[in-house]
Amino acid sequence: MKWKVDWFLTGMFVAVALAWFFPAPGARGGWLYPELLTKAGVALIFYLHGVALSFAAMRAGAMNWRVHLLVQGTAFGIFPLIGLAIFKGLPEAWLTPDLRLGFFYLCALPSTVSSSVAMTAAARGNVPVAVFNATLSSVLGVVLTPLWVGLILESGSGAAPSFPLGEVILDLVKWLVVPLVAGQLSRPWLGHWAKEHKKVIQLADRGTILMLVYTSFCDSVVAGVWTGRGATTLILSTLGSIALFSVVFFIVGLICTAMKLTMEDRIAAQFCGSKKSLATGVPMAQLIFEGNPALGVILLPIMIYHPLQLIITAMLAGRWGRREDPAPVLAATPQPAN
């Protein structure tokens, strides 16, 4: 059997290497303007999916309430409860308070945007469901993430965080909802083009993911996260992130089996439910933990979890995308009466 190189997975390692050796351009304030570049890339993804997805498909995705309940319940229910167990249960000898807070913050974040949709599409899952849940998770996260973190901070210090809900919601509407609606409105003119150029849309999806990986690592390298706290903190964060992803992915898989979801719905649920957004997490953290000198340590778990989840789901998407569709069930030919 001939081994085929996965350019997308190879591109991830290249993006990490570029960030390690050339972090300045992709870091916050760099000449690539990653803040704008990332938002523009996400807007492009949602615009193209708005063009490619028919209104009927969007409606089908919106009405699949069982999968939506599973994804959002995982992102803002199961995940934070696991994070709460880590924050309250693990002794300080295992994880420092700042690192435990970082893991809880990771668990309280919403799901990713473009990568959830792109991975679901690559795995031939239910893209309309992924689009709907990625958007819904981002909107809900604006409120639920600071509420979860505020609950923890209040229980520990009596000071709940303040958060500019209006500004963030407006930003989400501007970069997510408006492009999606614009894509839907463009369907009469561009719908046929999108159908004939699916590979272009897939390339835009995956290119955006590689850009997110690069800029994510650039920020962490420039901030000195990888070297400033020692190898032990890095190893514990990596092992904890792997364990957290594995546990949640396994739990969601069990629930999907119990709910008897189709393979397409299962892919969307597991990919959307297990992911956490670094693009949302970093600006939120700067507001929620403003002035905290340990901000780099608090962000370390999500900085590790984000590229880790992309690598794992990319491998799964490649495998599931090559699966064979089940053979259609043919009705028995009626036999003539004797």
Buried (B, 14 or more C-beta within 10 A) or exposed (E): EEEEEEEBBEBBEBBBEBBEEBBEBBBBEBEBBBBEBBBBBBBBBBBBBBBBBEEEBBEBBBEBEBBBEBBBBBBBEBBBEBBBEBBEEBEEEEBBEBBBBBBBBBBBBBBBBBBBBBBBBBBBBBBBBBBBBBBBBBBBBBBBBBBBBBBBBEEEEEEBBEBEEEEBBEBBEEBBBBBBBBBBEBBEEBBEEBEEBEEEBBEBBBBBBBBBBBBBBBBBBBBEBBEEBEEEBBEBBBEBBBEBBEBBBEBBBEBBEEBEBEBBBBBBBBBBBBBBBBBBBBEBBBBBBEEBEBBBBBBBBBBBBBBBBBBBBBEBBBEBBEEEEEEEEEEEEEEEEE
